[in-house]
Amino acid sequence: MVSFRPSGRRPDEMRHVSLEPSFVKHAEGSCLVKFGNTHVLCTASLENQAPPFLRGSGKGWVTAEYGMLPRATQERTRREAAAGRQSGRTQEIQRLIGRSLRAVTALDLLGERQIIIDCDVLQADGGTRTAAITGGFVALHQCLSFMTGTRLIARHAIRDHVAAVSCGIFQAMAVLDLDYPEDSAADTDANFVFSGSGGLVEVQGTAEGAPFTDEQFAELMKLARQGATMLVSLQKEALKL
């Protein structure tokens, strides 16, 4: 049977995924994550002070910054720093990454410290935000392991894994892990963030064409859960847990 997907994958088949931890020498945690031809470098940096709104609370914070290199895409994209401001898309994605990682972190164990997860897209072919969350978790976990290893904190602050994957309705079928040709032509595009125990952290879904039905949403959810389960297994393997 010939696949209707441009990549030749089955509807429930993800792209090849790899997670390479400790990719950057100087960062407290890092991971080069690849979802097919989407490559994102994630680093975790520890700052020994909390953001101003948490000063005096005894609690820490995890936040994220996201950006794309100029030639991550088919044509050069101007650096946002050169434009003088971040796009709304960039702000939305980095907030999503931060929320997802905070959902599985015991912030009260960090003390008044902040961990910044930088997610730099080296090459984009759809699913950059889901790759960033999945790889960002590996970088965060490494940073927290560094903190326990150096006795900055009494115990590891990770409560669960978190991973993210995209799904969509492409040519009237629910498919897992959209690449760019599918993402740009999908009738529905959705991103699912799951904890390692299977809880939903966040769902983003948009009907680009006709509205999608409850039955289609259930199909997308089932595929996404399957993909997230695989991603969590890869995270554990990368971190040797």
Disulfide bonds with the S-S distance in Angstrom:
none
